[in-house]
Amino acid sequence: MKRIHFGVFAVVLLAIVAFLLLFSIHPRLQLTENATPAPQAAAVMPVGKVVQIKPPLGLPPVPIPADNPPTAETIALGRKLYYDPILSADGTISCASCHSPDTGFTDRHPVSLGVGGKKGTRHSPTVINSAYNDLQFWDGRAPSLEEQAKGPIANPVEMATTHADAVKRLQANPAYVAEFRQAWGTDQITIDLVVKSIGSFERTVVSGDSPFDRFYYGHDRKALSASAQRGLKLFMDPKKGNCEVCHTIGKHYALFTDNKFHNLGVGADVDGNLNDLGRFTQTKNEADTGAFKTPTLRNVAQRAPYMHDGSFPTLQDALAHYIGGGNQNPHLDKEMHALDFLTFDERDDLLAFLESLTGPQRDNLGPPAGNKNTAGGE
């Protein structure tokens, strides 16, 4: 009898072991295999009424991400955050410190200054029409305005804090808690809601309706001076300025950027060595060595100094770089060639055209009442 009992026990034990092995190899055979997986947490959406950001003459509709439609509340909150140095470690640097409306939404430093006066490595790119950029930053390392906004907060030479600490300061501020609740329907502030709000405000920083736009798209023949009209022809002439090859002008709108990256020879020494590898740092593609994003030319006359390193103090200096064909290096863009055949009058006409690209600043882009607008970081 004992042998029989032992045999039955052994058979049962082997059956259990076999089942457990099958269970571990095929997890779908679990008893809960018909249960549906837990749903992913949905992104927090604005609770207010979605508003339309109307583009000015000369611009297409503003691209809007599906997970961050703008509302009056999120735009107002983003505007307040943009001008508030609360996001920096010591309360001295805001987004506007390096991207001020007074200077074409950039700053006057060749490279921007952050907390404690620390120097960055590049000039602040303009926020103007950044909503139309395929990629953000000079090297394209951020895919969206929201991701771009995260960068300076945690950068040790810019706002020099952490996302967690920035959120803690906001969470400890009753006014901000109330405004996030009104805009997003939650008392729990997160870095994603912070940058979504800033992104919504930045999408309103659009510039068009310039003398060029009124002439070219509005068909007002008197909107552009005779000199600027000649400059426009030079700008678009592939045998002369050939500027439009990168700073594009379309049939219905003009972004004045091809959203691509080009090596213009900026920062190259006499031996062709580059002091900044640009887009290559992100792609590791040799063809991207020393290439930087084509900036829009909108409001360019307001945005001195120029180029990614702020090496040209005036617009005339920047134009002179193109006239010279750029600094030679192994990766110089094929479209760069000397324009020294242009007469001095033609160069003046090009400058007159570039100055005609300044549009009026829209309402509600400056600091709201009670915000400090400090100077400093990238």
Secondary structure, 3 states (H helix, E strand, C coil): CHHHHHHHHHHHHHHHHHHHHHHHHCHHHCCCCCCCCCCCCCCCCCCCCECCCCCCCCCCCCCCCCCCCCEHHHHHHHHHHHHCHHHCCCCCCCHHHHCEHHHCCECCCCCCECHHHCECCCCCCCCCCHHHCCCECCCCCECCHHHHHHHHHHCCCCCCCCHHHHHHHHHCCHHHHHHHHHHHCCCCCCHHHHHHHHHHHHCCCCCCCCHHHHHHCCCCCCCCCHHHHHHHHHHHCCCCCCHHHCCCCCCCCCCCCCCCEECCCCCECCCCCECCCECHHHHCCHHHCCEEECCCCCCHHHCCCECCCCCECCHHHHHHHHHCCCCCCCCCCCCCCCCCCCCHHHHHHHHHHHHCCCCCCCCCCCCCCCCCCCCCCC
